[in-house]
Amino acid sequence: MAEIVIMGAGLGGVIMAYEMKDQMRPEDRLTVVTRDPIYHFVPSNPWVAVGWRTRESVEIDLAPTFSRRGINFKPIPVSGVDPEAKRVDLEDGSSLNYDYLVIATGPELAFDEIEGFGPQGFTESICHIEHAEKAQVDFEEFCKKPGPIITGAVQGASCYGPAYEFTFILETELRRRKIRDRVPMTFVTSEPYIGHIGLDGVGDTKGLLESELREKHIKWMTSSRVKCVESGKMTVEEIAEDGSIKKTHELPFAYSMMIPAFRGIKPLRGIDGLVNPRGFVIVDKHQQNPKYPEVFAVGVCVAIPPMGPTPVPCGVPKTGFMIESMVTATARNIGEILRGRTPRFQGTWNAVCLADFGDTGVAFVAQPQIPPRNVNWSASGRWVHAAKIGFEKYFLRKMRKGESEPFYESAALNMLGIGKLKNIIQD
């Protein structure tokens, strides 16, 4: 019998549990440990932040779902990991021994790296459901006395799609409330150009997103570094190609949402050979750690080098479709090891993304996600908004049922079932 432990129950951890259950032998035991007993569908957070969704509508109680699948569940935060002893320590003083560990914790949000930044400071976040709820409360107060808005992503960020999504969703809601004319908007990003999204662009994301910003009268600043945030004022440095400060701006704001940089969670940071200096887990092409082969990792916690040098650091996003491919490869590889065989599966790391802009949107397909690519496609239109709504409903329904099919692939094919794109995804 093998003890398999999954750390984390976000997107990667939950679908990892479902797929691992299908690959295990009958005598093996699977345990999921996480700090939060409730799963929240993170892609819905921008909608929560403007009141288009409630927390309850995008959450799933994991305990009964896991119980139906015969998966042990411990909603207790992890305090430490000892890969030499093959043990996970929990904050209640207990511990879990493992034969195989899958780390799927997601990131820690590095708000503290910028003075005055984040929900505990003067800016909002949509990275967690609690942040999105706070952003919604603060947005309602903002609407009583409108003023300038700043949105975007700071230096070291690796999740740019939600920054664009929230910007345009916010703009749509301001128009619906008929106060858009009283709200100057500025998009501030560490990207070297609009539409870079940490991937050096996909298709014509540069042209599509610049066009959307121009059409919506939203100014933008690229290659920008946030120095500090005060009440009502953000100090931003424009960085030149050689790394020097080209210009410093003091931007006023009455409301701001900025995506932070990510780092690995505290219990993992500093474990030599397991994580990089930023705390992200080092894995090979089979999602397996080279020093500790009993440890695998999937999702945002995985170390991926940036696309290349940029004036301001830009991380590489780990999109849902990409994470799903990591999960499938990992589950199959552990299944191979359990049966005395060698790991042989690799994630495809493809990307299919729907970015909702409130009443329209942008979709792109990158195969593989990291260039050079076999498929490099993007498009925009009102159909993307409708597809994102359908995707959310489909995904949550499947998750609540505890089904282990490839969620993102099946949802993409169902929601984007137009001939050309369907052929691209299935090719």
BAPARO-165643 format. One record per residue (C-alpha): residue number from 0; residue in three letters; z, y negated, x. Coordinates in steps of 0.001 Angstrom, whole numbers. Layout:
<nodes>
+-----+-----+---------+---------+---------+
|   i |  aa |       w |       v |       u |
+-----+-----+---------+---------+---------+
| NUM | ALA |       Z |       Y |       X |
...
+-----+-----+---------+---------+---------+
</nodes>
This chain:
<nodes>
+-----+-----+---------+---------+---------+
|   i |  aa |       w |       v |       u |
+-----+-----+---------+---------+---------+
|   0 | MET |       0 |       0 |       0 |
|   1 | ALA |    -832 |   -3513 |    1204 |
|   2 | GLU |    1055 |   -6691 |     332 |
|   3 | ILE |   -1396 |   -9549 |    -242 |
|   4 | VAL |     -44 |  -13071 |    -635 |
|   5 | ILE |   -2002 |  -16132 |   -1760 |
|   6 | MET |    -513 |  -19531 |    -954 |
|   7 | GLY |   -1563 |  -22119 |   -3504 |
|   8 | ALA |   -2772 |  -22034 |   -7101 |
|   9 | GLY |   -5307 |  -24800 |   -7335 |
|  10 | LEU |   -9002 |  -24138 |   -7777 |
|  11 | GLY |   -9286 |  -21948 |   -4670 |
|  12 | GLY |   -6007 |  -20116 |   -5173 |
|  13 | VAL |   -6499 |  -19211 |   -8839 |
|  14 | ILE |  -10032 |  -17871 |   -8518 |
|  15 | MET |   -8961 |  -16179 |   -5279 |
|  16 | ALA |   -6292 |  -14315 |   -7239 |
|  17 | TYR |   -8768 |  -13235 |   -9894 |
|  18 | GLU |  -11393 |  -12039 |   -7421 |
|  19 | MET |   -8862 |  -10431 |   -5076 |
|  20 | LYS |   -7467 |   -8430 |   -7970 |
|  21 | ASP |  -10918 |   -6933 |   -8506 |
|  22 | GLN |  -11288 |   -5991 |   -4818 |
|  23 | MET |   -7838 |   -4410 |   -4304 |
|  24 | ARG |   -6996 |    -740 |   -4387 |
|  25 | PRO |   -4736 |     414 |   -7262 |
|  26 | GLU |   -1732 |     770 |   -4968 |
|  27 | ASP |   -1984 |   -2725 |   -3440 |
|  28 | ARG |     190 |   -5605 |   -4642 |
|  29 | LEU |    -892 |   -9225 |   -5066 |
|  30 | THR |    1468 |  -12222 |   -5212 |
|  31 | VAL |     594 |  -15882 |   -5727 |
|  32 | VAL |    3101 |  -18463 |   -4530 |
|  33 | THR |    2771 |  -22152 |   -5366 |
|  34 | ARG |    4894 |  -25218 |   -6016 |
|  35 | ASP |    3364 |  -25931 |   -9447 |
|  36 | PRO |    3337 |  -23345 |  -12273 |
|  37 | ILE |     643 |  -25306 |  -14119 |
|  38 | TYR |   -2999 |  -25475 |  -13055 |
|  39 | HIS |   -4747 |  -28823 |  -13593 |
|  40 | PHE |   -8523 |  -29218 |  -13626 |
|  41 | VAL |   -8847 |  -31902 |  -10934 |
|  42 | PRO |  -12447 |  -32936 |  -11814 |
|  43 | SER |  -11087 |  -34278 |  -15117 |
|  44 | ASN |   -8632 |  -36655 |  -13431 |
|  45 | PRO |  -10979 |  -39678 |  -13529 |
|  46 | TRP |  -11156 |  -39247 |  -17311 |
|  47 | VAL |   -7363 |  -38930 |  -17554 |
|  48 | ALA |   -6991 |  -42181 |  -15600 |
|  49 | VAL |   -8845 |  -44178 |  -18272 |
|  50 | GLY |   -7395 |  -42331 |  -21258 |
|  51 | TRP |  -10421 |  -40171 |  -22081 |
|  52 | ARG |   -8389 |  -36980 |  -21562 |
|  53 | THR |   -4729 |  -36078 |  -21846 |
|  54 | ARG |   -2833 |  -34048 |  -19302 |
|  55 | GLU |   -2314 |  -31258 |  -21824 |
|  56 | SER |   -6034 |  -30881 |  -22482 |
|  57 | VAL |   -6860 |  -30075 |  -18831 |
|  58 | GLU |   -3953 |  -27849 |  -17832 |
|  59 | ILE |   -3330 |  -24109 |  -17878 |
|  60 | ASP |      23 |  -22297 |  -17789 |
|  61 | LEU |    -580 |  -19766 |  -15026 |
|  62 | ALA |    2331 |  -17378 |  -15634 |
|  63 | PRO |     960 |  -15646 |  -18779 |
|  64 | THR |   -2587 |  -15614 |  -17398 |
|  65 | PHE |   -1508 |  -13972 |  -14137 |
|  66 | SER |     778 |  -11576 |  -15999 |
|  67 | ARG |   -2134 |  -10279 |  -18070 |
|  68 | ARG |   -4026 |   -9539 |  -14841 |
|  69 | GLY |   -1069 |   -7815 |  -13166 |
|  70 | ILE |    -640 |  -10588 |  -10575 |
|  71 | ASN |    2873 |  -11430 |   -9375 |
|  72 | PHE |    3638 |  -15138 |   -9581 |
|  73 | LYS |    6267 |  -17209 |   -7761 |
|  74 | PRO |    6163 |  -20943 |   -8632 |
|  75 | ILE |    8351 |  -21863 |   -5646 |
|  76 | PRO |    7303 |  -24286 |   -2863 |
|  77 | VAL |    6631 |  -22814 |     585 |
|  78 | SER |    8935 |  -24097 |    3331 |
|  79 | GLY |    7325 |  -22357 |    6296 |
|  80 | VAL |    4909 |  -19711 |    7558 |
|  81 | ASP |    5565 |  -17345 |   10488 |
|  82 | PRO |    2254 |  -15683 |   11327 |
|  83 | GLU |    3841 |  -13673 |   14152 |
|  84 | ALA |    6310 |  -12061 |   11765 |
|  85 | LYS |    3752 |  -12081 |    8898 |
|  86 | ARG |    6189 |  -13872 |    6629 |
|  87 | VAL |    6109 |  -16786 |    4170 |
|  88 | ASP |    9426 |  -18601 |    3674 |
|  89 | LEU |   10218 |  -20299 |     365 |
|  90 | GLU |   12368 |  -23324 |    -411 |
|  91 | ASP |   14839 |  -21285 |   -2467 |
|  92 | GLY |   15792 |  -19354 |     688 |
|  93 | SER |   13762 |  -16245 |    -119 |
|  94 | SER |   10738 |  -14994 |    1775 |
|  95 | LEU |    7628 |  -12882 |    1283 |
|  96 | ASN |    6323 |  -10415 |    3848 |
|  97 | TYR |    2591 |   -9871 |    3854 |
|  98 | ASP |     -57 |   -7615 |    5279 |
|  99 | TYR |   -2713 |  -10199 |    4420 |
| 100 | LEU |   -2236 |  -13871 |    3675 |
| 101 | VAL |   -4788 |  -16171 |    2034 |
| 102 | ILE |   -4021 |  -19868 |    2466 |
| 103 | ALA |   -5423 |  -21897 |    -433 |
| 104 | THR |   -2984 |  -24783 |    -533 |
| 105 | GLY |   -5381 |  -27691 |    -673 |
| 106 | PRO |   -4413 |  -30798 |    1326 |
| 107 | GLU |   -1528 |  -33153 |    1740 |
| 108 | LEU |   -2480 |  -36708 |     786 |
| 109 | ALA |   -1989 |  -39027 |    3758 |
| 110 | PHE |   -1019 |  -42221 |    1909 |
| 111 | ASP |    1580 |  -43060 |    4555 |
| 112 | GLU |   -1105 |  -43647 |    7197 |
| 113 | ILE |   -1863 |  -47083 |    5708 |
| 114 | GLU |     843 |  -49619 |    4998 |
| 115 | GLY |    1276 |  -50325 |    1270 |
| 116 | PHE |   -1214 |  -47629 |     273 |
| 117 | GLY |   -1029 |  -45144 |   -2604 |
| 118 | PRO |     904 |  -44705 |   -5862 |
| 119 | GLN |    4183 |  -45492 |   -4096 |
| 120 | GLY |    2556 |  -48702 |   -2835 |
| 121 | PHE |      -9 |  -50930 |   -4477 |
| 122 | THR |   -3046 |  -48683 |   -5132 |
| 123 | GLU |   -3769 |  -45869 |   -7577 |
| 124 | SER |   -4950 |  -42302 |   -6964 |
| 125 | ILE |   -6772 |  -39671 |   -9009 |
| 126 | CYS |   -6152 |  -36800 |   -6587 |
| 127 | HIS |   -3331 |  -35327 |   -8684 |
| 128 | ILE |   -2739 |  -35263 |  -12424 |
| 129 | GLU |     513 |  -37216 |  -12063 |
| 130 | HIS |   -1322 |  -39906 |  -10106 |
| 131 | ALA |   -4037 |  -40034 |  -12765 |
| 132 | GLU |   -1416 |  -40482 |  -15504 |
| 133 | LYS |     168 |  -43366 |  -13588 |
| 134 | ALA |   -3284 |  -44879 |  -13014 |
| 135 | GLN |   -3884 |  -44778 |  -16775 |
| 136 | VAL |    -610 |  -46535 |  -17565 |
| 137 | ASP |   -1329 |  -49215 |  -14967 |
| 138 | PHE |   -4905 |  -49586 |  -16245 |
| 139 | GLU |   -3636 |  -50362 |  -19735 |
| 140 | GLU |   -1450 |  -53102 |  -18270 |
| 141 | PHE |   -4389 |  -54392 |  -16231 |
| 142 | CYS |   -6535 |  -54709 |  -19359 |
| 143 | LYS |   -4029 |  -57166 |  -20829 |
| 144 | LYS |   -4701 |  -59471 |  -17893 |
| 145 | PRO |   -8021 |  -58509 |  -16211 |
| 146 | GLY |   -8896 |  -59472 |  -12652 |
| 147 | PRO |  -10711 |  -58114 |   -9567 |
| 148 | ILE |  -10934 |  -54347 |   -9018 |
| 149 | ILE |  -11345 |  -52505 |   -5704 |
| 150 | THR |  -12284 |  -48817 |   -5621 |
| 151 | GLY |  -13537 |  -46483 |   -2902 |
| 152 | ALA |  -12362 |  -44228 |     -86 |
| 153 | VAL |  -10458 |  -45059 |    3081 |
| 154 | GLN |  -10980 |  -44005 |    6690 |
| 155 | GLY |  -10771 |  -40256 |    7202 |
| 156 | ALA |  -11397 |  -39477 |    3532 |
| 157 | SER |  -13433 |  -36361 |    2820 |
| 158 | CYS |  -13788 |  -36537 |    -965 |
| 159 | TYR |  -16211 |  -39311 |   -1915 |
| 160 | GLY |  -17683 |  -38042 |   -5178 |
| 161 | PRO |  -14556 |  -38830 |   -7257 |
| 162 | ALA |  -14475 |  -42358 |   -5792 |
| 163 | TYR |  -17974 |  -43016 |   -7136 |
| 164 | GLU |  -17196 |  -41238 |  -10405 |
| 165 | PHE |  -14068 |  -43242 |  -11102 |
| 166 | THR |  -15794 |  -46511 |  -10194 |
| 167 | PHE |  -18529 |  -46014 |  -12772 |
| 168 | ILE |  -16235 |  -44472 |  -15409 |
| 169 | LEU |  -13968 |  -47499 |  -15011 |
| 170 | GLU |  -16968 |  -49815 |  -15332 |
| 171 | THR |  -18049 |  -48014 |  -18513 |
| 172 | GLU |  -14584 |  -48324 |  -20039 |
| 173 | LEU |  -14412 |  -52038 |  -19167 |
| 174 | ARG |  -17711 |  -52575 |  -21003 |
| 175 | ARG |  -16435 |  -50651 |  -24009 |
| 176 | ARG |  -13369 |  -52907 |  -24121 |
| 177 | LYS |  -15663 |  -55948 |  -23726 |
| 178 | ILE |  -13794 |  -57280 |  -20689 |
| 179 | ARG |  -16285 |  -56314 |  -17976 |
| 180 | ASP |  -17377 |  -59955 |  -17616 |
| 181 | ARG |  -13855 |  -60832 |  -16471 |
| 182 | VAL |  -13646 |  -58140 |  -13775 |
| 183 | PRO |  -15389 |  -58545 |  -10381 |
| 184 | MET |  -15718 |  -55063 |   -8811 |
| 185 | THR |  -16034 |  -54060 |   -5140 |
| 186 | PHE |  -16572 |  -50568 |   -3746 |
| 187 | VAL |  -15051 |  -50193 |    -262 |
| 188 | THR |  -15869 |  -47037 |    1700 |
| 189 | SER |  -15632 |  -45564 |    5171 |
| 190 | GLU |  -19121 |  -44067 |    4733 |
| 191 | PRO |  -21802 |  -45502 |    7058 |
| 192 | TYR |  -24023 |  -46029 |    4016 |
| 193 | ILE |  -23727 |  -45704 |     239 |
| 194 | GLY |  -24414 |  -42125 |    -811 |
| 195 | HIS |  -23486 |  -40541 |    2527 |
| 196 | ILE |  -20623 |  -38698 |     705 |
| 197 | GLY |  -19532 |  -37015 |    3935 |
| 198 | LEU |  -22721 |  -34926 |    3994 |
| 199 | ASP |  -25225 |  -37419 |    5441 |
| 200 | GLY |  -26584 |  -37718 |    1913 |
| 201 | VAL |  -28127 |  -35144 |    -404 |
| 202 | GLY |  -31654 |  -35798 |   -1627 |
| 203 | ASP |  -31811 |  -39482 |   -2511 |
| 204 | THR |  -28098 |  -40039 |   -3148 |
| 205 | LYS |  -28369 |  -43216 |   -1061 |
| 206 | GLY |  -31029 |  -44740 |   -3288 |
| 207 | LEU |  -29562 |  -43417 |   -6540 |
| 208 | LEU |  -26031 |  -44661 |   -5896 |
| 209 | GLU |  -27099 |  -48016 |   -4477 |
| 210 | SER |  -29253 |  -48519 |   -7561 |
| 211 | GLU |  -26329 |  -47678 |   -9862 |
| 212 | LEU |  -24051 |  -50120 |   -8034 |
| 213 | ARG |  -26650 |  -52901 |   -8203 |
| 214 | GLU |  -27371 |  -52259 |  -11866 |
| 215 | LYS |  -23651 |  -52409 |  -12698 |
| 216 | HIS |  -23097 |  -55560 |  -10594 |
| 217 | ILE |  -20682 |  -53824 |   -8232 |
| 218 | LYS |  -20549 |  -55148 |   -4679 |
| 219 | TRP |  -20002 |  -52742 |   -1806 |
| 220 | MET |  -18757 |  -52575 |    1770 |
| 221 | THR |  -19569 |  -49631 |    4083 |
| 222 | SER |  -18200 |  -48624 |    7510 |
| 223 | SER |  -14964 |  -50197 |    6357 |
| 224 | ARG |  -11400 |  -49497 |    7438 |
| 225 | VAL |   -8410 |  -50450 |    5298 |
| 226 | LYS |   -5830 |  -52064 |    7569 |
| 227 | CYS |   -3063 |  -52619 |    5022 |
| 228 | VAL |   -2411 |  -53267 |    1351 |
| 229 | GLU |     -82 |  -55834 |    -174 |
| 230 | SER |     570 |  -56745 |   -3765 |
| 231 | GLY |   -2743 |  -58162 |   -4968 |
| 232 | LYS |   -4409 |  -58157 |   -1533 |
| 233 | MET |   -6206 |  -55558 |     589 |
| 234 | THR |   -7053 |  -56267 |    4242 |
| 235 | VAL |  -10290 |  -54513 |    5176 |
| 236 | GLU |  -12034 |  -54379 |    8546 |
| 237 | GLU |  -15796 |  -53949 |    8752 |
| 238 | ILE |  -16568 |  -51807 |   11799 |
| 239 | ALA |  -19690 |  -52194 |   13945 |
| 240 | GLU |  -21721 |  -49313 |   15408 |
| 241 | ASP |  -19851 |  -49578 |   18724 |
| 242 | GLY |  -16469 |  -49287 |   17001 |
| 243 | SER |  -15564 |  -52952 |   17314 |
| 244 | ILE |  -14318 |  -55026 |   14394 |
| 245 | LYS |  -17270 |  -56946 |   13004 |
| 246 | LYS |  -15334 |  -58878 |   10392 |
| 247 | THR |  -11954 |  -58801 |    8636 |
| 248 | HIS |  -11762 |  -59427 |    4893 |
| 249 | GLU |   -8786 |  -60198 |    2684 |
| 250 | LEU |   -9841 |  -58918 |    -718 |
| 251 | PRO |   -7859 |  -59887 |   -3827 |
| 252 | PHE |   -7331 |  -57278 |   -6530 |
| 253 | ALA |   -5499 |  -56773 |   -9779 |
| 254 | TYR |   -6181 |  -53018 |   -9854 |
| 255 | SER |   -7299 |  -50611 |   -7145 |
| 256 | MET |   -7966 |  -46883 |   -6770 |
| 257 | MET |   -8782 |  -45595 |   -3284 |
| 258 | ILE |   -9217 |  -41974 |   -2160 |
| 259 | PRO |   -6886 |  -41225 |     789 |
| 260 | ALA |   -7449 |  -39185 |    3914 |
| 261 | PHE |   -6325 |  -35558 |    3773 |
| 262 | ARG |   -4313 |  -33434 |    6211 |
| 263 | GLY |   -2846 |  -29939 |    6199 |
| 264 | ILE |     439 |  -29337 |    4404 |
| 265 | LYS |    3665 |  -29754 |    6373 |
| 266 | PRO |    4664 |  -26030 |    6507 |
| 267 | LEU |    1430 |  -25282 |    8389 |
| 268 | ARG |    1200 |  -28231 |   10749 |
| 269 | GLY |    1845 |  -27517 |   14422 |
| 270 | ILE |    1343 |  -23726 |   14308 |
| 271 | ASP |    -685 |  -23150 |   17472 |
| 272 | GLY |   -3858 |  -21178 |   16919 |
| 273 | LEU |   -3555 |  -21262 |   13139 |
| 274 | VAL |   -4353 |  -24927 |   12475 |
| 275 | ASN |   -6098 |  -27818 |   14184 |
| 276 | PRO |   -4273 |  -31037 |   15141 |
| 277 | ARG |   -4787 |  -32379 |   11632 |
| 278 | GLY |   -3162 |  -29294 |   10115 |
| 279 | PHE |   -6288 |  -27675 |    8667 |
| 280 | VAL |   -6619 |  -23892 |    9009 |
| 281 | ILE |   -9039 |  -22598 |   11630 |
| 282 | VAL |  -11344 |  -19840 |   10325 |
| 283 | ASP |  -14433 |  -17975 |   11492 |
| 284 | LYS |  -17571 |  -17181 |    9486 |
| 285 | HIS |  -15631 |  -14549 |    7522 |
| 286 | GLN |  -12869 |  -17060 |    6531 |
| 287 | GLN |  -10539 |  -15239 |    8962 |
| 288 | ASN |   -8288 |  -16923 |   11517 |
| 289 | PRO |   -9291 |  -15875 |   15066 |
| 290 | LYS |   -5725 |  -15693 |   16448 |
| 291 | TYR |   -4084 |  -14174 |   13392 |
| 292 | PRO |   -6677 |  -11854 |   11770 |
| 293 | GLU |   -4304 |  -11065 |    8883 |
| 294 | VAL |   -4637 |  -14701 |    7763 |
| 295 | PHE |   -7586 |  -16035 |    5770 |
| 296 | ALA |   -8118 |  -19480 |    4276 |
| 297 | VAL |  -10270 |  -21000 |    1523 |
| 298 | GLY |  -10823 |  -24449 |      76 |
| 299 | VAL |   -9841 |  -27916 |    1196 |
| 300 | CYS |   -7243 |  -26603 |    3665 |
| 301 | VAL |  -10026 |  -25145 |    5866 |
| 302 | ALA |  -10977 |  -26968 |    9065 |
| 303 | ILE |  -14596 |  -28155 |    9051 |
| 304 | PRO |  -15848 |  -30555 |   11750 |
| 305 | PRO |  -17407 |  -33855 |   10578 |
| 306 | MET |  -21178 |  -34158 |   10217 |
| 307 | GLY |  -21394 |  -36331 |   13312 |
| 308 | PRO |  -20069 |  -39569 |   14765 |
| 309 | THR |  -19772 |  -42503 |   12361 |
| 310 | PRO |  -18313 |  -45988 |   12980 |
| 311 | VAL |  -15392 |  -45082 |   10705 |
| 312 | PRO |  -14207 |  -41438 |   10447 |
| 313 | CYS |  -15708 |  -39518 |    7500 |
| 314 | GLY |  -14613 |  -35997 |    6621 |
| 315 | VAL |  -16718 |  -33246 |    5071 |
| 316 | PRO |  -16024 |  -32509 |    1378 |
| 317 | LYS |  -15258 |  -29003 |     167 |
| 318 | THR |  -16889 |  -28918 |   -3260 |
| 319 | GLY |  -16129 |  -26384 |   -6000 |
| 320 | PHE |  -19280 |  -24357 |   -5476 |
| 321 | MET |  -18582 |  -24198 |   -1729 |
| 322 | ILE |  -14946 |  -23184 |   -2293 |
| 323 | GLU |  -16047 |  -20471 |   -4698 |
| 324 | SER |  -18335 |  -18980 |   -2065 |
| 325 | MET |  -15442 |  -18959 |     420 |
| 326 | VAL |  -13282 |  -17154 |   -2157 |
| 327 | THR |  -15862 |  -14470 |   -2911 |
| 328 | ALA |  -16444 |  -13776 |     778 |
| 329 | THR |  -12697 |  -13618 |    1478 |
| 330 | ALA |  -11920 |  -11252 |   -1402 |
| 331 | ARG |  -14719 |   -8912 |    -384 |
| 332 | ASN |  -13740 |   -9021 |    3291 |
| 333 | ILE |  -10108 |   -8135 |    2576 |
| 334 | GLY |  -11402 |   -5387 |     305 |
| 335 | GLU |  -13452 |   -4043 |    3202 |
| 336 | ILE |  -10454 |   -4122 |    5560 |
| 337 | LEU |   -8275 |   -2306 |    3013 |
| 338 | ARG |  -10797 |     516 |    3060 |
| 339 | GLY |  -10997 |     715 |    6851 |
| 340 | ARG |  -14219 |   -1212 |    7213 |
| 341 | THR |  -15154 |   -4388 |    9118 |
| 342 | PRO |  -15425 |   -7790 |    7380 |
| 343 | ARG |  -19092 |   -8647 |    6822 |
| 344 | PHE |  -19302 |  -11197 |    4019 |
| 345 | GLN |  -19908 |  -14908 |    4592 |
| 346 | GLY |  -19707 |  -17808 |    2174 |
| 347 | THR |  -22993 |  -19464 |    1292 |
| 348 | TRP |  -21339 |  -22906 |    1328 |
| 349 | ASN |  -23859 |  -24263 |   -1159 |
| 350 | ALA |  -23101 |  -27335 |   -3263 |
| 351 | VAL |  -23908 |  -28030 |   -6909 |
| 352 | CYS |  -22261 |  -31273 |   -7978 |
| 353 | LEU |  -22089 |  -33179 |  -11263 |
| 354 | ALA |  -20845 |  -36758 |  -10868 |
| 355 | ASP |  -20133 |  -38326 |  -14254 |
| 356 | PHE |  -20533 |  -42102 |  -14520 |
| 357 | GLY |  -19141 |  -42518 |  -18019 |
| 358 | ASP |  -22415 |  -42565 |  -19934 |
| 359 | THR |  -24822 |  -41337 |  -17266 |
| 360 | GLY |  -24408 |  -39632 |  -13888 |
| 361 | VAL |  -25862 |  -38111 |  -10737 |
| 362 | ALA |  -26321 |  -34417 |   -9939 |
| 363 | PHE |  -27231 |  -32866 |   -6631 |
| 364 | VAL |  -27907 |  -29450 |   -5128 |
| 365 | ALA |  -27450 |  -28814 |   -1398 |
| 366 | GLN |  -28226 |  -25362 |     -38 |
| 367 | PRO |  -26423 |  -25066 |    2281 |
| 368 | GLN |  -23997 |  -27931 |    1809 |
| 369 | ILE |  -24132 |  -28821 |    5510 |
| 370 | PRO |  -27619 |  -29807 |    6789 |
| 371 | PRO |  -30229 |  -28789 |    7752 |
| 372 | ARG |  -30849 |  -27470 |    4250 |
| 373 | ASN |  -33251 |  -25215 |    2413 |
| 374 | VAL |  -32727 |  -27237 |    -790 |
| 375 | ASN |  -31943 |  -30968 |    -756 |
| 376 | TRP |  -32193 |  -32263 |   -4342 |
| 377 | SER |  -30641 |  -35009 |   -6446 |
| 378 | ALA |  -31322 |  -36591 |   -9841 |
| 379 | SER |  -29688 |  -38923 |  -12329 |
| 380 | GLY |  -29621 |  -39428 |  -16079 |
| 381 | ARG |  -27555 |  -39277 |  -19260 |
| 382 | TRP |  -27888 |  -35497 |  -19265 |
| 383 | VAL |  -25462 |  -35344 |  -16305 |
| 384 | HIS |  -22683 |  -36911 |  -18414 |
| 385 | ALA |  -23241 |  -34338 |  -21157 |
| 386 | ALA |  -23423 |  -31508 |  -18619 |
| 387 | LYS |  -20121 |  -32524 |  -17011 |
| 388 | ILE |  -18361 |  -32416 |  -20399 |
| 389 | GLY |  -19827 |  -28992 |  -21105 |
| 390 | PHE |  -18900 |  -27809 |  -17619 |
| 391 | GLU |  -15256 |  -28810 |  -18106 |
| 392 | LYS |  -14982 |  -26934 |  -21416 |
| 393 | TYR |  -16721 |  -23833 |  -20065 |
| 394 | PHE |  -14642 |  -23727 |  -16873 |
| 395 | LEU |  -11277 |  -24172 |  -18580 |
| 396 | ARG |  -12121 |  -21523 |  -21172 |
| 397 | LYS |  -12970 |  -18995 |  -18465 |
| 398 | MET |   -9879 |  -19867 |  -16418 |
| 399 | ARG |   -7574 |  -19452 |  -19423 |
| 400 | LYS |   -9027 |  -16014 |  -20050 |
| 401 | GLY |   -8409 |  -15000 |  -16434 |
| 402 | GLU |  -12008 |  -13917 |  -15952 |
| 403 | SER |  -13198 |  -13402 |  -12391 |
| 404 | GLU |  -16871 |  -14245 |  -12604 |
| 405 | PRO |  -18155 |  -16984 |  -10235 |
| 406 | PHE |  -17054 |  -19958 |  -12328 |
| 407 | TYR |  -19060 |  -22696 |  -10688 |
| 408 | GLU |  -22265 |  -20693 |  -10456 |
| 409 | SER |  -22150 |  -19495 |  -14056 |
| 410 | ALA |  -21105 |  -22914 |  -15355 |
| 411 | ALA |  -23852 |  -24627 |  -13382 |
| 412 | LEU |  -26458 |  -22239 |  -14744 |
| 413 | ASN |  -25206 |  -22660 |  -18304 |
| 414 | MET |  -24721 |  -26418 |  -18254 |
| 415 | LEU |  -27761 |  -27226 |  -16090 |
| 416 | GLY |  -30046 |  -24677 |  -17651 |
| 417 | ILE |  -33142 |  -26838 |  -17335 |
| 418 | GLY |  -35974 |  -24856 |  -15814 |
| 419 | LYS |  -36431 |  -26598 |  -12486 |
| 420 | LEU |  -32760 |  -26834 |  -11530 |
| 421 | LYS |  -31986 |  -23351 |  -12758 |
| 422 | ASN |  -34719 |  -21985 |  -10493 |
| 423 | ILE |  -33363 |  -24016 |   -7560 |
| 424 | ILE |  -29824 |  -22665 |   -7980 |
| 425 | GLN |  -30905 |  -19059 |   -8468 |
| 426 | ASP |  -33517 |  -19045 |   -5688 |
+-----+-----+---------+---------+---------+
</nodes>
